[in-house]
């Protein structure tokens, strides 16, 4: 981890620990330069749609947050790897990852869930790439962003509920398939648990 990333993480942990309970959350996308604007828009839209009604997420990049006072809970979402579609049919190669490799990771310290998560874009692409590669170029960003948005929502579930537990249904299950990540959003995506439990 770079020195600047470490300092940002320490700052966010301090902000999260001291902030009063809020109905909203500031999600800071670190590494947003790894994604196209269309992918970022789809990530934000899909993640917001998956959260329980009434939970408001304000999306910021790390540069937008710099020097800004924050009165809500803060979550750091770090985009890792290449967070954009990889060309068309000719340039795709079969995944080299082992089954079961995580697509996202929420950080834990001394048994406590921290407000920091990594989204592993390359792993997500390896899973959904076979289903996206045949789509029209204009649709690939939307589809990849939708998949990444569901992974972001999954990690926000852990952060907002401060839990390592998973559910039996929906995007908060421990294992998701490509079809789960790429399907059209609907109300069944919404978290059914109240987001203030465990606070």
Secondary structure in CASP SS format (residue, H / E / C, confidence):
PFRMAT SS
TARGET T0000
AUTHOR 0000-0000-0000
METHOD secondary structure of the structure
MODEL  1
X C 1.00
X C 1.00
X H 1.00
X H 1.00
X H 1.00
X H 1.00
X H 1.00
X H 1.00
X H 1.00
X H 1.00
X H 1.00
X H 1.00
X H 1.00
X H 1.00
X H 1.00
X H 1.00
X H 1.00
X H 1.00
X C 1.00
X C 1.00
X C 1.00
X C 1.00
X C 1.00
X E 1.00
X E 1.00
X E 1.00
X E 1.00
X E 1.00
X E 1.00
X E 1.00
X C 1.00
X H 1.00
X H 1.00
X H 1.00
X E 1.00
X C 1.00
X H 1.00
X H 1.00
X H 1.00
X H 1.00
X H 1.00
X H 1.00
X H 1.00
X H 1.00
X H 1.00
X H 1.00
X H 1.00
X H 1.00
X H 1.00
X H 1.00
X C 1.00
X C 1.00
X C 1.00
X C 1.00
X C 1.00
X E 1.00
X E 1.00
X E 1.00
X E 1.00
X E 1.00
X E 1.00
X H 1.00
X H 1.00
X H 1.00
X H 1.00
X C 1.00
X C 1.00
X C 1.00
X C 1.00
X C 1.00
X C 1.00
X C 1.00
X E 1.00
X E 1.00
X E 1.00
X E 1.00
X E 1.00
X E 1.00
X E 1.00
X E 1.00
X C 1.00
X C 1.00
X E 1.00
X C 1.00
X C 1.00
X C 1.00
X C 1.00
X C 1.00
X H 1.00
X H 1.00
X H 1.00
X C 1.00
X C 1.00
X C 1.00
X C 1.00
X C 1.00
X C 1.00
X C 1.00
X C 1.00
X C 1.00
X C 1.00
X C 1.00
X C 1.00
X E 1.00
X E 1.00
X E 1.00
X E 1.00
X E 1.00
X E 1.00
X C 1.00
X C 1.00
X E 1.00
X E 1.00
X E 1.00
X E 1.00
X E 1.00
X E 1.00
X E 1.00
X E 1.00
X E 1.00
X H 1.00
X H 1.00
X H 1.00
X H 1.00
X H 1.00
X H 1.00
X H 1.00
X H 1.00
X H 1.00
X H 1.00
X H 1.00
X H 1.00
X C 1.00
X C 1.00
X C 1.00
X C 1.00
X H 1.00
X H 1.00
X H 1.00
X H 1.00
X H 1.00
X H 1.00
X H 1.00
X H 1.00
X H 1.00
X H 1.00
X H 1.00
X H 1.00
X H 1.00
X H 1.00
X H 1.00
X H 1.00
X H 1.00
X H 1.00
X H 1.00
X H 1.00
X H 1.00
X H 1.00
X H 1.00
X H 1.00
X H 1.00
X C 1.00
X C 1.00
X C 1.00
X C 1.00
X C 1.00
X C 1.00
X C 1.00
X C 1.00
X H 1.00
X H 1.00
X H 1.00
X C 1.00
X C 1.00
X C 1.00
X C 1.00
X C 1.00
X H 1.00
X H 1.00
X H 1.00
X H 1.00
X H 1.00
X C 1.00
X C 1.00
X C 1.00
X C 1.00
X H 1.00
X H 1.00
X H 1.00
X C 1.00
X C 1.00
X C 1.00
X C 1.00
X C 1.00
X C 1.00
X C 1.00
X C 1.00
X C 1.00
X C 1.00
END
